[in-house]
Amino acid sequence: MVQRYIKNPLLINGYKFDLRIYVVVTSVNPLEAFLYRDGFGRFSTIPFSLDPNDKNNKYIHLTNVSIQKYNSASNNEYSNTEDGANDALYGGTKISIPTLKKRVQQATGVSWDEVIWPQVREVVVKTLVACQNDI
């Protein structure tokens, strides 16, 4: 596993988020995989900050629902869709891909289908190719 903390993550209204998607690998040699277009996004419950005083605040830097659900001071806005319907799956920090897609496009003006999703596919393919010989 290779991991690096991103100091300038893409934020939506100041909140850090991540993307959880599903990939099924049906064959390694030849490589064959299927990327499911659904999944979920997870948000922090405190706006992002690189202030040294905030470096140990797990509610700013980690998006795990298992951590975020304990932030009783949370006023996270990502628990409802535009039409007011509750789209949160748990604790107001976990949202569906369709809602995340809308939020990303609204916040950035970048097309999910034309820009973001092709990059997600590229990362998945490159990750699988990089580890293909080790599987």
C-alpha positions as CSV (number, residue, x, y, z in Angstrom):
1,M,0.0,0.0,0.0
2,V,1.2,3.5,-0.9
3,Q,-0.4,6.4,0.8
4,R,0.2,10.1,1.0
5,Y,-1.7,12.9,2.7
6,I,-3.0,15.4,0.3
7,K,-2.5,18.9,1.6
8,N,-4.8,20.6,-0.9
9,P,-7.7,18.2,-1.4
10,L,-10.8,19.0,-3.5
11,L,-13.3,20.4,-1.0
12,I,-17.0,20.9,-1.3
13,N,-18.1,24.0,0.7
14,G,-14.9,23.7,2.7
15,Y,-15.4,20.0,3.7
16,K,-13.1,17.2,2.9
17,F,-14.6,14.1,1.3
18,D,-13.7,10.8,-0.2
19,L,-15.2,8.5,-2.8
20,R,-15.9,4.8,-2.2
21,I,-16.6,2.8,-5.4
22,Y,-16.7,-0.9,-6.1
23,V,-14.6,-2.8,-8.6
24,V,-15.0,-6.5,-9.4
25,V,-12.0,-8.2,-10.9
26,T,-13.1,-11.3,-12.7
27,S,-9.7,-12.2,-14.3
28,V,-6.2,-11.2,-13.6
29,N,-4.5,-12.6,-16.6
30,P,-5.9,-11.3,-18.9
31,L,-7.0,-8.5,-16.7
32,E,-10.8,-8.0,-16.7
33,A,-12.6,-5.8,-14.2
34,F,-15.9,-4.1,-13.9
35,L,-16.4,-0.7,-12.3
36,Y,-19.7,-0.1,-10.6
37,R,-21.0,3.4,-11.3
38,D,-22.5,3.6,-7.8
39,G,-21.0,3.8,-4.4
40,F,-20.9,6.6,-1.8
41,G,-19.0,9.6,-0.7
42,R,-18.0,10.3,2.9
43,F,-17.6,13.8,4.4
44,S,-15.8,15.3,7.3
45,T,-18.0,17.1,9.8
46,I,-15.7,20.0,10.4
47,P,-14.4,22.3,7.6
48,F,-10.9,21.5,6.3
49,S,-8.0,23.3,7.9
50,L,-4.2,23.0,7.8
51,D,-3.9,25.2,10.9
52,P,-1.2,23.5,13.1
53,N,-3.6,23.7,16.1
54,D,-6.1,21.5,14.1
55,K,-3.7,18.8,13.1
56,N,-4.9,16.3,15.7
57,N,-8.6,17.0,15.0
58,K,-9.8,13.7,13.5
59,Y,-13.1,15.3,12.5
60,I,-11.3,17.6,10.0
61,H,-8.9,15.1,8.4
62,L,-10.7,11.7,8.5
63,T,-13.9,11.0,6.7
64,N,-14.6,7.5,8.2
65,V,-18.2,7.3,9.4
66,S,-17.0,5.2,12.3
67,I,-15.2,8.3,13.5
68,Q,-17.5,11.1,12.3
69,K,-20.5,9.7,14.0
70,Y,-19.1,10.7,17.3
71,N,-18.8,14.4,16.6
72,S,-21.8,15.6,18.5
73,A,-21.0,19.2,17.5
74,S,-21.5,18.4,13.8
75,N,-23.7,20.6,11.8
76,N,-22.8,18.9,8.5
77,E,-24.9,20.0,5.6
78,Y,-24.4,16.9,3.5
79,S,-27.3,15.0,5.0
80,N,-30.0,16.3,2.6
81,T,-30.4,16.5,-1.2
82,E,-31.4,19.7,-3.0
83,D,-35.0,18.8,-2.9
84,G,-34.9,18.3,0.9
85,A,-35.0,14.5,0.8
86,N,-32.7,12.8,3.2
87,D,-29.9,11.2,1.3
88,A,-27.6,10.4,4.2
89,L,-27.0,6.8,4.8
90,Y,-25.6,7.2,8.3
91,G,-24.9,10.1,10.6
92,G,-25.2,12.8,7.9
93,T,-21.7,12.2,6.5
94,K,-22.3,9.4,4.0
95,I,-24.1,10.3,0.7
96,S,-24.9,8.4,-2.5
97,I,-22.9,8.8,-5.7
98,P,-25.7,10.6,-7.5
99,T,-25.8,13.2,-4.7
100,L,-22.1,13.5,-4.6
101,K,-22.0,14.0,-8.4
102,K,-24.5,16.9,-8.1
103,R,-22.5,18.5,-5.2
104,V,-19.2,18.2,-7.0
105,Q,-20.6,19.7,-10.2
106,Q,-22.2,22.5,-8.3
107,A,-19.1,23.3,-6.3
108,T,-16.6,23.1,-9.1
109,G,-18.5,23.5,-12.3
110,V,-16.6,20.4,-13.5
111,S,-18.6,17.7,-15.4
112,W,-18.6,14.4,-13.4
113,D,-19.4,12.3,-16.5
114,E,-16.9,14.0,-18.8
115,V,-14.0,14.8,-16.5
116,I,-14.2,13.1,-13.1
117,W,-15.5,9.7,-13.9
118,P,-13.0,9.1,-16.7
119,Q,-10.2,10.0,-14.2
120,V,-11.6,7.6,-11.7
121,R,-11.6,4.8,-14.3
122,E,-8.0,5.7,-15.2
123,V,-6.9,5.4,-11.5
124,V,-8.7,2.1,-11.2
125,V,-7.1,0.6,-14.3
126,K,-3.6,1.9,-13.4
127,T,-3.9,0.5,-9.9
128,L,-5.0,-2.9,-11.1
129,V,-2.2,-3.0,-13.8
130,A,0.4,-1.9,-11.1
131,C,-0.5,-4.9,-8.9
132,Q,-1.5,-7.4,-11.6
133,N,1.7,-9.4,-11.3
134,D,1.5,-9.7,-7.5
135,I,-2.0,-11.1,-7.5
